[in-house]
C-alpha cells in the first residue's frame, strides 16, 4: 500500500486580472497553477530545479538547433 504524504492547502488573495493571467500562462505551458506554485516554493527554498526552468532550457536548445539546421540547409 502506498504511503500518502500529509498535504496542506495554501490560499492567496490576488486581483482577478493577475489570477487570470497566471492561469492562462500556466495553461499555455501545459501546466497546472499548483505545479507552478510548488516549483516556485521549491526554488525559493533552494530546492530542486523547476519544471519551468527545464522547459525554458529545452525551448532555447530547440531554437539553437533550428538555427543550426537553417544554416546547414542554406
N, C-alpha and C positions, 0 to 999 in steps of 0.2 A: 504494500500500500504506500502511496506517495505521501510524504510529509508536506503539509501546506504551511507556508510562512505566514505569520501574522502580518496583516496589512492595515494601514490607516488611510482615511480619506483626508485630503487637504483641500480646503476651499479658499479661493482668492477672488476678490472683487475687482473687476476691470470694466472699463467703458464698453458699451456694445460694439463700437467700431473696432476697438482693439481686439476683442474676442473674435469677431467675425474675420478679421484679417489673419489672426493666429490660426484659427481652424482652417481657413482657406489655404494658407501656406502649408500647413501640415498635410492636408489632403493632396495638395499639388505634389508634395514629396512622397506621397503614398504612405503616410504615417498617421498615427493617431495623436491627438493632443497629449494624451497620457504618456506616450513613449517619448515625445519631445521634452516634456517636463521632467520625466525621470532622467533622461540624458543630461539635461541641464543641471539637475541636482547632483548627479554623479560627477559631472565635470567641475561644478562649483566646489565640491568637496575634494577634488583632486583624484577622483576615481578613474574609471575606465574611459577610453576614447568613445566619444558619442557617435551614434549612427550618422548624424548629420555631417560630422567631420569626414567620416568614411565616404559618404555619398558625394560630398564636395570633391574629395580627392579623386574618386572614380570619374566624376564628370570632367575634371581637369585632365586626367590621363586620356580620356576619350577624345577631348578636343585636340590634345597634342598628337595623338595617333591619327586623327582625321587630317590634321595639318600635314603630317609626315606623308600620309598616303597621297594627298593632293600634290605635294612636291614631287613624289616619285612618279606620278602619272604625267605631270607637266613636263 
